[in-house]
Amino acid sequence: MLTTRFVDGAPSWADLATPDLDGAASFYRGLFGWELRSAGPGAGGYGFFQLAGQTVAGAMPATAEQQGPPSWTVYFRTPDAETTARGAERAHGAVLLPPTEVMGQGTVAVLADQAGVPFGLWQPGRTKGVDVASEPGALCWVELYTPDIAATAAFYYAVLGLETSAVSFPGGTYTCVNPSGAGEEAMFGGIVPLADDRVEAASGAYWLPYIAVTDADTVVARTRELGGTVRMPATDLPGVGRVAKLADPYGARFAVIRPEPQS
């Protein structure tokens, strides 16, 4: 699971791009108790989702012409955004937003991997990342749906130094991801063949953020009440927890998980 002991290559931030910032704020407030706080003048409308005063994610207004459909973006920590961006281009990815310094808080960039999947970079300045992770209401896991696991693993190893390992489960294996040299205990996400997941196969490759919850079924019901979409109902995954895949009223996809208690 994710932690706030940030290391290079691990996710340190996530943010939402939405055509209706007020409407999205209302949805996530009702679902997770998040409150949206403005990043201040000159931030282009960017804000921070906070839970009990701790920042759990960011959010910004965006149109389809500016940034494509409503979506969540996962950001990975890097010590040098310029170098990492050049490495992505060498690995047959692309730079969608070149490294940009953000008011002394850090440097941000948005790239695309070899399959065209957007992801972000965060080179920390004053802001290291989210204030809380892997607690109820906070980001705890990320998952990449891709058409080619081998090519994808090679890309992220070349660009971010990410390492993969296979974890067996009933019916197959799951490809887990951890930062370079950190070992499997630092796993923060997984890579899933797009064709193997009927929920995702029609949607195209993308990074999916997971939010930890105490009751996945209640969150599913509340999503419907608030105008969101249930893409996959709450489902038990042995050894993992109870998981549901959802979308907010504007189509941005995310998932929730009630982790299985660790023995």
VENJOSUL-V670405 format. One record per residue. RES is the residue in one small letter. D_LAST is the distance of its C-alpha to the last C-alpha in Angstrom with 2 decimals. Layout:
# VENJOSUL-V670405
RES&D_LAST / RES&D_LAST
This chain:
# VENJOSUL-V670405
m&15.45 / l&18.67 / t&19.37 / t&22.65 / r&22.84 / f&25.26 / v&26.30 / d&29.08 / g&28.29 / a&25.32 / p&25.90 / s&27.08 / w&28.86 / a&29.52 / d&32.56 / l&34.25 / a&37.83 / t&39.39 / p&42.95 / d&42.39 / l&40.55 / d&41.24 / g&40.12 / a&36.89 / a&36.25 / s&36.78 / f&34.36 / y&31.43 / r&32.25 / g&32.04 / l&28.83 / f&26.72 / g&28.97 / w&30.14 / e&33.55 / l&35.81 / r&37.66 / s&40.57 / a&40.53 / g&44.14 / p&47.63 / g&48.04 / a&44.50 / g&45.84 / g&43.94 / y&40.55 / g&38.04 / f&34.54 / f&31.97 / q&30.52 / l&27.88 / a&28.53 / g&30.83 / q&28.47 / t&29.44 / v&27.04 / a&29.60 / g&33.34 / a&35.88 / m&39.47 / p&42.33 / a&43.32 / t&45.62 / a&45.32 / e&48.25 / q&46.49 / q&42.98 / g&42.69 / p&40.79 / p&38.38 / s&35.12 / w&32.18 / t&32.42 / v&29.63 / y&30.83 / f&29.79 / r&30.55 / t&33.48 / p&35.58 / d&38.73 / a&39.09 / e&42.56 / t&41.51 / t&38.49 / a&40.75 / r&43.29 / g&40.65 / a&39.62 / e&43.27 / r&43.64 / a&40.66 / h&42.45 / g&40.74 / a&42.65 / v&42.92 / l&43.05 / l&43.23 / p&44.35 / p&42.75 / t&43.86 / e&43.55 / v&42.31 / m&44.07 / g&42.60 / q&39.02 / g&38.48 / t&39.64 / v&38.60 / a&39.33 / v&38.54 / l&38.64 / a&38.37 / d&36.79 / q&38.71 / a&38.02 / g&39.20 / v&35.86 / p&36.18 / f&33.76 / g&34.35 / l&34.57 / w&34.21 / q&35.83 / p&34.89 / g&37.61 / r&37.12 / t&34.30 / k&31.28 / g&29.31 / v&27.44 / d&26.53 / v&22.99 / a&20.44 / s&17.04 / e&17.49 / p&18.85 / g&22.32 / a&22.02 / l&21.97 / c&18.59 / w&19.46 / v&22.77 / e&23.99 / l&27.39 / y&29.30 / t&32.04 / p&34.62 / d&34.11 / i&30.81 / a&32.60 / a&35.19 / t&32.74 / a&30.46 / a&33.67 / f&34.85 / y&31.81 / y&31.64 / a&35.34 / v&35.23 / l&31.96 / g&30.73 / l&27.61 / e&25.91 / t&24.32 / s&22.02 / a&21.41 / v&18.04 / s&18.43 / f&17.59 / p&19.44 / g&23.01 / g&23.10 / t&21.79 / y&20.92 / t&22.52 / c&20.42 / v&22.28 / n&21.91 / p&24.63 / s&26.85 / g&25.63 / a&22.37 / g&20.20 / e&17.54 / e&15.08 / a&17.77 / m&17.84 / f&19.19 / g&20.59 / g&21.91 / i&25.32 / v&26.23 / p&29.55 / l&31.56 / a&33.13 / d&29.87 / d&28.98 / r&31.57 / v&30.67 / e&31.37 / a&34.04 / a&36.88 / s&35.84 / g&36.11 / a&33.98 / y&32.18 / w&29.18 / l&26.90 / p&24.98 / y&21.80 / i&21.40 / a&18.16 / v&18.73 / t&17.32 / d&19.24 / a&20.44 / d&22.90 / t&24.62 / v&25.04 / v&26.57 / a&28.99 / r&29.89 / t&30.57 / r&33.17 / e&34.70 / l&35.13 / g&36.84 / g&34.15 / t&33.33 / v&30.36 / r&30.28 / m&27.28 / p&25.99 / a&22.40 / t&20.65 / d&17.24 / l&16.01 / p&13.42 / g&10.42 / v&12.07 / g&12.95 / r&16.32 / v&19.14 / a&22.85 / k&25.75 / l&28.46 / a&31.71 / d&33.54 / p&37.09 / y&38.62 / g&36.57 / a&34.10 / r&30.94 / f&27.36 / a&24.02 / v&21.27 / i&17.57 / r&15.11 / p&11.93 / e&9.15 / p&6.39 / q&3.81 / s&0.00
